[in-house]
Amino acid sequence: MNPIKVFAGFVILMLGLALLLIKSASVQYGSVFIIGPIPIVFASSPEMALIGILIAVVLMLTALLMVRP
């Protein structure tokens, strides 16, 4: 495990949390889990769900292109 990458990830996480504390507007969130060939999308709003679906499609196409010779 590269300590520089771990530190960079920790710094990015802390900056994101600081931005959430500063921002007073409502927060929208979403996540994408890809289990085998099936993407599962969770989101707090329809807009974030659409973004999650687009990310899932891009990830699946990238994986498909990496596997094919």
N, C-alpha and C positions, 0 to 999 in steps of 0.2 A: 504494500500500500504506500503510495507516494504521499508524504506529509504535506507537500506544497498543495496538492490537489485537495486534500482533506481540509487544509486551512482555507483555501479559496472557496470551497463549498460552504464552510462555516461562516465566512465573511458575507457571502451572498445571502445566506439564510438570515443572518442578523440584519443586513440592510433591508431585506424584504419585510421583516418584522418591524423595523423602525419606521418604514414607510406606512405600514398598516396603522401604527400608533399615531402617526402624524395626520394621516388622511381621515377626515371626518365623514366622508360619504360612505354609502353602503358598499360592501365588498362582494364581488362575484367570484366564484371559484369553480373549477372543474378538474376532472382527472380522467385519465384513460388507462385502463388495464388491458393488456393483450395476453390472453391465456390461450396458447396454441394459435389457431386461426381465428379466434373469436374476440373482437374488441368489445370491451364493456366500458361505457361512458357514464360518469356521474357528473352532475352539474347543478348549480344553484339557479340557473336561468336558462331559457331556451337559446339565447345567444351564445352562452358559454357551451351548451351542449353541441351546437352546430360547430363551433371552433374545435371542440374535442373530437367530433366525428371527422372533421377535415384532417386533424393531426393523426388520427388513427389510420385514415386512408393513406396518408403520406408515409407513415411508418410501415404499413403493410406493403406498399409498393417498393419502398426502399429495401425491405427484407427480401422481397421477391427478386429484385434486380441483383442483389448481392449473392443469391443462391444460384441463379442461372449463369452458366458459363459464357 
